[in-house]
Amino acid sequence: MNAGPMRAKPTELKKVISLLEAEHPDVKDLAKQVMTTLQTMWQAQNHYVIMMLDQSGKKICTFGAYYTQNQAEKDLFRLSSPTPQPARGWVQKIKGVPDAV
């Protein structure tokens, strides 16, 4: 399962709109600025994964990442067990690790 289409948050839209409305002599620089700004905003957000522990307690499978806890919880109830035996599943909040420079 994946998190589905990404939805723009109002704060993200406002930030991108403000960048687009400002004067820019170079479109390439503007594109880089927009991408960098969004990446910074996304890295600061929490994300969620679904974790499933098989019945033996030896294997953990993960699904995601999801942009909201609600998205992950909905998918948790739609997922089948990743192993032939029943699995226990839960939603776990994670924090992104910024790209190394």
N, CA, C and O atoms as CSV, one atom per row, in Angstrom:
chain,resi,resn,atom,element,x,y,z
A,1,MET,N,N,0.843,-1.182,0.000
A,1,MET,CA,C,0.000,0.000,0.000
A,1,MET,C,C,0.884,1.240,0.000
A,1,MET,O,O,1.989,1.229,0.542
A,2,ASN,N,N,0.398,2.280,-0.598
A,2,ASN,CA,C,1.131,3.541,-0.523
A,2,ASN,C,C,0.211,4.601,0.046
A,2,ASN,O,O,-0.976,4.363,0.273
A,3,ALA,N,N,0.765,5.747,0.266
A,3,ALA,CA,C,0.008,6.815,0.905
A,3,ALA,C,C,-0.971,7.495,-0.037
A,3,ALA,O,O,-1.712,8.387,0.375
A,4,GLY,N,N,-0.981,7.091,-1.273
A,4,GLY,CA,C,-1.896,7.694,-2.229
A,4,GLY,C,C,-1.384,9.042,-2.693
A,4,GLY,O,O,-0.261,9.439,-2.381
A,5,PRO,N,N,-2.220,9.739,-3.440
A,5,PRO,CA,C,-1.775,11.030,-3.958
A,5,PRO,C,C,-1.510,12.017,-2.823
A,5,PRO,O,O,-2.241,12.078,-1.835
A,6,MET,N,N,-0.472,12.762,-2.998
A,6,MET,CA,C,-0.117,13.747,-1.982
A,6,MET,C,C,-1.029,14.960,-2.118
A,6,MET,O,O,-1.281,15.440,-3.223
A,7,ARG,N,N,-1.510,15.439,-1.001
A,7,ARG,CA,C,-2.370,16.616,-1.003
A,7,ARG,C,C,-1.584,17.806,-0.474
A,7,ARG,O,O,-0.875,17.709,0.528
A,8,ALA,N,N,-1.722,18.913,-1.160
A,8,ALA,CA,C,-1.036,20.128,-0.724
A,8,ALA,C,C,-1.760,20.711,0.487
A,8,ALA,O,O,-2.982,20.857,0.481
A,9,LYS,N,N,-1.008,21.035,1.501
A,9,LYS,CA,C,-1.565,21.679,2.686
A,9,LYS,C,C,-1.680,23.174,2.419
A,9,LYS,O,O,-0.911,23.718,1.627
A,10,PRO,N,N,-2.628,23.844,3.065
A,10,PRO,CA,C,-2.788,25.284,2.855
A,10,PRO,C,C,-1.513,26.083,3.103
A,10,PRO,O,O,-1.231,27.029,2.368
A,11,THR,N,N,-0.741,25.722,4.121
A,11,THR,CA,C,0.500,26.460,4.399
A,11,THR,C,C,1.520,26.257,3.281
A,11,THR,O,O,2.266,27.177,2.945
A,12,GLU,N,N,1.553,25.059,2.706
A,12,GLU,CA,C,2.466,24.796,1.599
A,12,GLU,C,C,2.057,25.593,0.367
A,12,GLU,O,O,2.899,26.174,-0.317
A,13,LEU,N,N,0.764,25.612,0.095
A,13,LEU,CA,C,0.268,26.382,-1.050
A,13,LEU,C,C,0.589,27.866,-0.903
A,13,LEU,O,O,1.048,28.504,-1.850
A,14,LYS,N,N,0.344,28.414,0.290
A,14,LYS,CA,C,0.627,29.836,0.517
A,14,LYS,C,C,2.104,30.152,0.294
A,14,LYS,O,O,2.444,31.170,-0.309
A,15,LYS,N,N,2.970,29.277,0.782
A,15,LYS,CA,C,4.409,29.506,0.635
A,15,LYS,C,C,4.821,29.468,-0.835
A,15,LYS,O,O,5.567,30.332,-1.294
A,16,VAL,N,N,4.339,28.474,-1.571
A,16,VAL,CA,C,4.682,28.369,-2.994
A,16,VAL,C,C,4.097,29.543,-3.774
A,16,VAL,O,O,4.766,30.097,-4.646
A,17,ILE,N,N,2.872,29.923,-3.474
A,17,ILE,CA,C,2.253,31.072,-4.155
A,17,ILE,C,C,3.067,32.336,-3.918
A,17,ILE,O,O,3.296,33.110,-4.847
A,18,SER,N,N,3.507,32.550,-2.674
A,18,SER,CA,C,4.293,33.752,-2.388
A,18,SER,C,C,5.609,33.737,-3.168
A,18,SER,O,O,6.063,34.782,-3.634
A,19,LEU,N,N,6.217,32.572,-3.311
A,19,LEU,CA,C,7.456,32.484,-4.101
A,19,LEU,C,C,7.180,32.759,-5.576
A,19,LEU,O,O,7.966,33.439,-6.235
A,20,LEU,N,N,6.079,32.239,-6.097
A,20,LEU,CA,C,5.756,32.420,-7.512
A,20,LEU,C,C,5.367,33.855,-7.848
A,20,LEU,O,O,5.618,34.332,-8.954
A,21,GLU,N,N,4.753,34.537,-6.887
A,21,GLU,CA,C,4.304,35.913,-7.134
A,21,GLU,C,C,5.443,36.930,-7.063
A,21,GLU,O,O,5.334,38.025,-7.616
A,22,ALA,N,N,6.526,36.574,-6.392
A,22,ALA,CA,C,7.668,37.486,-6.303
A,22,ALA,C,C,8.402,37.513,-7.644
A,22,ALA,O,O,8.329,36.565,-8.426
A,23,GLU,N,N,9.108,38.615,-7.893
A,23,GLU,CA,C,9.850,38.732,-9.152
A,23,GLU,C,C,11.108,37.878,-9.097
A,23,GLU,O,O,11.843,37.884,-8.110
A,24,HIS,N,N,11.336,37.144,-10.180
A,24,HIS,CA,C,12.511,36.289,-10.289
A,24,HIS,C,C,13.097,36.438,-11.684
A,24,HIS,O,O,12.405,36.219,-12.679
A,25,PRO,N,N,14.361,36.807,-11.757
A,25,PRO,CA,C,14.982,36.968,-13.074
A,25,PRO,C,C,15.258,35.631,-13.769
A,25,PRO,O,O,15.396,35.586,-14.992
A,26,ASP,N,N,15.339,34.544,-12.994
A,26,ASP,CA,C,15.696,33.251,-13.576
A,26,ASP,C,C,14.697,32.183,-13.125
A,26,ASP,O,O,14.563,31.910,-11.932
A,27,VAL,N,N,14.004,31.590,-14.084
A,27,VAL,CA,C,12.990,30.573,-13.781
A,27,VAL,C,C,13.622,29.336,-13.151
A,27,VAL,O,O,13.019,28.707,-12.281
A,28,LYS,N,N,14.817,28.987,-13.578
A,28,LYS,CA,C,15.515,27.827,-13.030
A,28,LYS,C,C,15.795,28.028,-11.537
A,28,LYS,O,O,15.604,27.108,-10.741
A,29,ASP,N,N,16.241,29.215,-11.160
A,29,ASP,CA,C,16.484,29.518,-9.742
A,29,ASP,C,C,15.190,29.482,-8.946
A,29,ASP,O,O,15.171,29.015,-7.807
A,30,LEU,N,N,14.106,29.975,-9.542
A,30,LEU,CA,C,12.799,29.936,-8.879
A,30,LEU,C,C,12.378,28.490,-8.637
A,30,LEU,O,O,11.915,28.156,-7.546
A,31,ALA,N,N,12.532,27.639,-9.629
A,31,ALA,CA,C,12.164,26.226,-9.481
A,31,ALA,C,C,12.965,25.568,-8.360
A,31,ALA,O,O,12.414,24.816,-7.557
A,32,LYS,N,N,14.260,25.853,-8.309
A,32,LYS,CA,C,15.103,25.300,-7.241
A,32,LYS,C,C,14.647,25.793,-5.877
A,32,LYS,O,O,14.622,25.028,-4.913
A,33,GLN,N,N,14.284,27.070,-5.790
A,33,GLN,CA,C,13.844,27.649,-4.518
A,33,GLN,C,C,12.539,27.002,-4.054
A,33,GLN,O,O,12.383,26.696,-2.872
A,34,VAL,N,N,11.611,26.796,-4.973
A,34,VAL,CA,C,10.338,26.149,-4.634
A,34,VAL,C,C,10.588,24.725,-4.139
A,34,VAL,O,O,10.039,24.317,-3.115
A,35,MET,N,N,11.403,23.980,-4.854
A,35,MET,CA,C,11.683,22.595,-4.471
A,35,MET,C,C,12.386,22.508,-3.119
A,35,MET,O,O,12.050,21.659,-2.293
A,36,THR,N,N,13.349,23.376,-2.898
A,36,THR,CA,C,14.078,23.389,-1.627
A,36,THR,C,C,13.152,23.746,-0.466
A,36,THR,O,O,13.222,23.140,0.603
A,37,THR,N,N,12.290,24.730,-0.686
A,37,THR,CA,C,11.347,25.156,0.349
A,37,THR,C,C,10.405,24.014,0.724
A,37,THR,O,O,10.193,23.742,1.906
A,38,LEU,N,N,9.838,23.342,-0.287
A,38,LEU,CA,C,8.924,22.233,-0.014
A,38,LEU,C,C,9.636,21.075,0.672
A,38,LEU,O,O,9.087,20.473,1.595
A,39,GLN,N,N,10.839,20.759,0.237
A,39,GLN,CA,C,11.593,19.676,0.864
A,39,GLN,C,C,11.833,19.971,2.344
A,39,GLN,O,O,11.691,19.090,3.191
A,40,THR,N,N,12.194,21.203,2.641
A,40,THR,CA,C,12.424,21.604,4.033
A,40,THR,C,C,11.149,21.464,4.858
A,40,THR,O,O,11.184,20.980,5.989
A,41,MET,N,N,10.029,21.889,4.290
A,41,MET,CA,C,8.747,21.787,5.006
A,41,MET,C,C,8.368,20.322,5.229
A,41,MET,O,O,7.896,19.968,6.310
A,42,TRP,N,N,8.568,19.466,4.223
A,42,TRP,CA,C,8.201,18.052,4.343
A,42,TRP,C,C,9.085,17.319,5.340
A,42,TRP,O,O,8.614,16.447,6.070
A,43,GLN,N,N,10.366,17.671,5.373
A,43,GLN,CA,C,11.265,17.013,6.316
A,43,GLN,C,C,10.921,17.364,7.763
A,43,GLN,O,O,11.212,16.595,8.679
A,44,ALA,N,N,10.310,18.514,7.962
A,44,ALA,CA,C,9.961,18.947,9.316
A,44,ALA,C,C,8.684,18.272,9.818
A,44,ALA,O,O,8.377,18.332,11.009
A,45,GLN,N,N,7.941,17.632,8.918
A,45,GLN,CA,C,6.669,17.010,9.299
A,45,GLN,C,C,6.894,15.603,9.831
A,45,GLN,O,O,7.898,14.956,9.535
A,46,ASN,N,N,5.931,15.151,10.624
A,46,ASN,CA,C,5.916,13.762,11.059
A,46,ASN,C,C,5.276,12.922,9.971
A,46,ASN,O,O,4.425,13.402,9.223
A,47,HIS,N,N,5.687,11.674,9.888
A,47,HIS,CA,C,5.094,10.720,8.980
A,47,HIS,C,C,4.729,9.478,9.792
A,47,HIS,O,O,5.145,9.328,10.941
A,48,TYR,N,N,3.961,8.607,9.189
A,48,TYR,CA,C,3.473,7.425,9.885
A,48,TYR,C,C,3.696,6.187,9.035
A,48,TYR,O,O,3.654,6.256,7.807
A,49,VAL,N,N,3.932,5.056,9.684
A,49,VAL,CA,C,4.030,3.768,9.009
A,49,VAL,C,C,3.133,2.780,9.737
A,49,VAL,O,O,2.799,2.956,10.909
A,50,ILE,N,N,2.755,1.743,9.015
A,50,ILE,CA,C,2.041,0.624,9.622
A,50,ILE,C,C,3.086,-0.446,9.894
A,50,ILE,O,O,3.882,-0.785,9.019
A,51,MET,N,N,3.079,-0.969,11.099
A,51,MET,CA,C,3.992,-2.049,11.470
A,51,MET,C,C,3.151,-3.269,11.808
A,51,MET,O,O,2.146,-3.172,12.513
A,52,MET,N,N,3.576,-4.417,11.296
A,52,MET,CA,C,2.866,-5.663,11.591
A,52,MET,C,C,3.859,-6.691,12.121
A,52,MET,O,O,4.911,-6.927,11.526
A,53,LEU,N,N,3.510,-7.285,13.234
A,53,LEU,CA,C,4.318,-8.319,13.875
A,53,LEU,C,C,3.631,-9.651,13.633
A,53,LEU,O,O,2.455,-9.818,13.955
A,54,ASP,N,N,4.383,-10.619,13.054
A,54,ASP,CA,C,3.762,-11.914,12.789
A,54,ASP,C,C,3.498,-12.647,14.100
A,54,ASP,O,O,3.984,-12.255,15.161
A,55,GLN,N,N,2.719,-13.717,14.002
A,55,GLN,CA,C,2.273,-14.430,15.206
A,55,GLN,C,C,3.437,-15.008,16.007
A,55,GLN,O,O,3.347,-15.132,17.229
A,56,SER,N,N,4.528,-15.361,15.329
A,56,SER,CA,C,5.682,-15.925,16.038
A,56,SER,C,C,6.471,-14.858,16.796
A,56,SER,O,O,7.283,-15.174,17.665
A,57,GLY,N,N,6.224,-13.591,16.457
A,57,GLY,CA,C,6.950,-12.505,17.105
A,57,GLY,C,C,8.360,-12.329,16.573
A,57,GLY,O,O,9.178,-11.653,17.198
A,58,LYS,N,N,8.661,-12.936,15.412
A,58,LYS,CA,C,10.014,-12.876,14.871
A,58,LYS,C,C,10.167,-11.912,13.712
A,58,LYS,O,O,11.277,-11.454,13.439
A,59,LYS,N,N,9.083,-11.592,13.023
A,59,LYS,CA,C,9.184,-10.740,11.845
A,59,LYS,C,C,8.291,-9.517,11.990
A,59,LYS,O,O,7.138,-9.614,12.409
A,60,ILE,N,N,8.847,-8.372,11.637
A,60,ILE,CA,C,8.059,-7.143,11.576
A,60,ILE,C,C,8.079,-6.674,10.127
A,60,ILE,O,O,9.141,-6.555,9.517
A,61,CYS,N,N,6.907,-6.412,9.587
A,61,CYS,CA,C,6.779,-5.854,8.242
A,61,CYS,C,C,6.255,-4.432,8.382
A,61,CYS,O,O,5.413,-4.151,9.235
A,62,THR,N,N,6.756,-3.545,7.545
A,62,THR,CA,C,6.285,-2.161,7.583
A,62,THR,C,C,5.653,-1.782,6.258
A,62,THR,O,O,6.031,-2.294,5.205
A,63,PHE,N,N,4.690,-0.882,6.321
A,63,PHE,CA,C,3.996,-0.356,5.156
A,63,PHE,C,C,3.937,1.152,5.301
A,63,PHE,O,O,3.707,1.658,6.399
A,64,GLY,N,N,4.134,1.863,4.235
A,64,GLY,CA,C,4.060,3.322,4.286
A,64,GLY,C,C,5.246,3.914,3.578
A,64,GLY,O,O,5.939,3.203,2.850
A,65,ALA,N,N,5.491,5.107,3.749
A,65,ALA,CA,C,5.070,6.045,4.782
A,65,ALA,C,C,3.783,6.764,4.368
A,65,ALA,O,O,3.467,6.907,3.187
A,66,TYR,N,N,3.065,7.201,5.388
A,66,TYR,CA,C,1.814,7.923,5.216
A,66,TYR,C,C,1.995,9.342,5.718
A,66,TYR,O,O,2.777,9.598,6.634
A,67,TYR,N,N,1.263,10.258,5.107
A,67,TYR,CA,C,1.385,11.671,5.456
A,67,TYR,C,C,0.594,12.035,6.699
A,67,TYR,O,O,0.906,13.019,7.369
A,68,THR,N,N,-0.440,11.238,7.017
A,68,THR,CA,C,-1.225,11.517,8.221
A,68,THR,C,C,-1.497,10.211,8.967
A,68,THR,O,O,-1.467,9.131,8.378
A,69,GLN,N,N,-1.755,10.324,10.240
A,69,GLN,CA,C,-2.092,9.157,11.051
A,69,GLN,C,C,-3.396,8.549,10.563
A,69,GLN,O,O,-3.545,7.327,10.547
A,70,ASN,N,N,-4.341,9.391,10.164
A,70,ASN,CA,C,-5.627,8.910,9.688
A,70,ASN,C,C,-5.475,8.032,8.443
A,70,ASN,O,O,-6.127,6.993,8.343
A,71,GLN,N,N,-4.622,8.433,7.491
A,71,GLN,CA,C,-4.377,7.625,6.297
A,71,GLN,C,C,-3.842,6.245,6.678
A,71,GLN,O,O,-4.291,5.227,6.152
A,72,ALA,N,N,-2.886,6.227,7.590
A,72,ALA,CA,C,-2.283,4.960,8.016
A,72,ALA,C,C,-3.304,4.080,8.727
A,72,ALA,O,O,-3.359,2.876,8.480
A,73,GLU,N,N,-4.108,4.662,9.601
A,73,GLU,CA,C,-5.111,3.879,10.331
A,73,GLU,C,C,-6.139,3.270,9.384
A,73,GLU,O,O,-6.560,2.129,9.581
A,74,LYS,N,N,-6.547,4.012,8.365
A,74,LYS,CA,C,-7.493,3.472,7.389
A,74,LYS,C,C,-6.889,2.273,6.655
A,74,LYS,O,O,-7.551,1.250,6.477
A,75,ASP,N,N,-5.637,2.403,6.235
A,75,ASP,CA,C,-4.994,1.297,5.530
A,75,ASP,C,C,-4.720,0.112,6.438
A,75,ASP,O,O,-4.735,-1.028,5.973
A,76,LEU,N,N,-4.473,0.344,7.706
A,76,LEU,CA,C,-4.224,-0.745,8.646
A,76,LEU,C,C,-5.366,-1.753,8.619
A,76,LEU,O,O,-5.133,-2.961,8.663
A,77,PHE,N,N,-6.588,-1.263,8.548
A,77,PHE,CA,C,-7.735,-2.159,8.572
A,77,PHE,C,C,-8.010,-2.795,7.211
A,77,PHE,O,O,-8.784,-3.748,7.117
A,78,ARG,N,N,-7.377,-2.272,6.150
A,78,ARG,CA,C,-7.538,-2.842,4.806
A,78,ARG,C,C,-6.464,-3.859,4.470
A,78,ARG,O,O,-6.648,-4.671,3.563
A,79,LEU,N,N,-5.349,-3.830,5.180
A,79,LEU,CA,C,-4.226,-4.710,4.864
A,79,LEU,C,C,-4.494,-6.147,5.277
A,79,LEU,O,O,-5.167,-6.408,6.274
A,80,SER,N,N,-3.957,-7.070,4.497
A,80,SER,CA,C,-3.946,-8.482,4.880
A,80,SER,C,C,-2.653,-8.741,5.644
A,80,SER,O,O,-1.706,-7.958,5.566
A,81,SER,N,N,-2.627,-9.828,6.369
A,81,SER,CA,C,-1.414,-10.195,7.087
A,81,SER,C,C,-0.295,-10.470,6.095
A,81,SER,O,O,-0.535,-11.122,5.079
A,82,PRO,N,N,0.922,-9.994,6.353
A,82,PRO,CA,C,2.037,-10.231,5.442
A,82,PRO,C,C,2.566,-11.674,5.504
A,82,PRO,O,O,3.402,-12.063,4.689
A,83,THR,N,N,2.082,-12.456,6.463
A,83,THR,CA,C,2.490,-13.854,6.591
A,83,THR,C,C,1.234,-14.718,6.611
A,83,THR,O,O,0.132,-14.198,6.784
A,84,PRO,N,N,1.387,-16.041,6.435
A,84,PRO,CA,C,0.191,-16.903,6.445
A,84,PRO,C,C,-0.574,-16.867,7.772
A,84,PRO,O,O,-1.791,-17.049,7.792
A,85,GLN,N,N,0.131,-16.634,8.868
A,85,GLN,CA,C,-0.533,-16.550,10.168
A,85,GLN,C,C,-1.050,-15.131,10.402
A,85,GLN,O,O,-0.593,-14.183,9.763
A,86,PRO,N,N,-1.994,-14.996,11.312
A,86,PRO,CA,C,-2.459,-13.637,11.637
A,86,PRO,C,C,-1.317,-12.782,12.189
A,86,PRO,O,O,-0.411,-13.293,12.846
A,87,ALA,N,N,-1.369,-11.505,11.921
A,87,ALA,CA,C,-0.348,-10.577,12.404
A,87,ALA,C,C,-1.020,-9.477,13.206
A,87,ALA,O,O,-2.168,-9.115,12.949
A,88,ARG,N,N,-0.296,-8.953,14.176
A,88,ARG,CA,C,-0.779,-7.824,14.970
A,88,ARG,C,C,-0.209,-6.567,14.345
A,88,ARG,O,O,0.993,-6.490,14.093
A,89,GLY,N,N,-1.061,-5.579,14.089
A,89,GLY,CA,C,-0.599,-4.366,13.437
A,89,GLY,C,C,-0.898,-3.113,14.243
A,89,GLY,O,O,-1.831,-3.081,15.045
A,90,TRP,N,N,-0.094,-2.086,14.018
A,90,TRP,CA,C,-0.291,-0.806,14.675
A,90,TRP,C,C,0.324,0.301,13.820
A,90,TRP,O,O,1.125,0.039,12.922
A,91,VAL,N,N,-0.060,1.517,14.109
A,91,VAL,CA,C,0.468,2.692,13.416
A,91,VAL,C,C,1.550,3.312,14.289
A,91,VAL,O,O,1.367,3.499,15.492
A,92,GLN,N,N,2.677,3.624,13.665
A,92,GLN,CA,C,3.813,4.203,14.386
A,92,GLN,C,C,4.191,5.535,13.754
A,92,GLN,O,O,4.360,5.627,12.538
A,93,LYS,N,N,4.321,6.559,14.577
A,93,LYS,CA,C,4.775,7.860,14.086
A,93,LYS,C,C,6.286,7.803,13.903
A,93,LYS,O,O,7.009,7.297,14.761
A,94,ILE,N,N,6.754,8.332,12.764
A,94,ILE,CA,C,8.193,8.383,12.509
A,94,ILE,C,C,8.577,9.806,12.150
A,94,ILE,O,O,7.726,10.620,11.790
A,95,LYS,N,N,9.823,10.088,12.247
A,95,LYS,CA,C,10.350,11.407,11.890
A,95,LYS,C,C,11.356,11.196,10.770
A,95,LYS,O,O,12.232,10.338,10.867
A,96,GLY,N,N,11.229,11.971,9.720
A,96,GLY,CA,C,12.132,11.836,8.581
A,96,GLY,C,C,13.553,12.199,8.939
A,96,GLY,O,O,13.799,13.033,9.810
A,97,VAL,N,N,14.474,11.570,8.264
A,97,VAL,CA,C,15.884,11.879,8.441
A,97,VAL,C,C,16.308,12.733,7.251
A,97,VAL,O,O,16.179,12.294,6.108
A,98,PRO,N,N,16.810,13.938,7.493
A,98,PRO,CA,C,17.204,14.809,6.373
A,98,PRO,C,C,18.294,14.158,5.524
A,98,PRO,O,O,19.107,13.376,6.018
A,99,ASP,N,N,18.290,14.498,4.246
A,99,ASP,CA,C,19.317,14.001,3.337
A,99,ASP,C,C,20.682,14.477,3.802
A,99,ASP,O,O,20.827,15.596,4.295
A,100,ALA,N,N,21.678,13.622,3.643
A,100,ALA,CA,C,23.053,14.012,3.979
A,100,ALA,C,C,23.559,14.989,2.918
A,100,ALA,O,O,23.224,14.876,1.739
A,101,VAL,N,N,24.350,15.924,3.349
A,101,VAL,CA,C,24.885,16.929,2.421
A,101,VAL,C,C,26.254,16.508,1.944
A,101,VAL,O,O,26.877,17.218,1.155
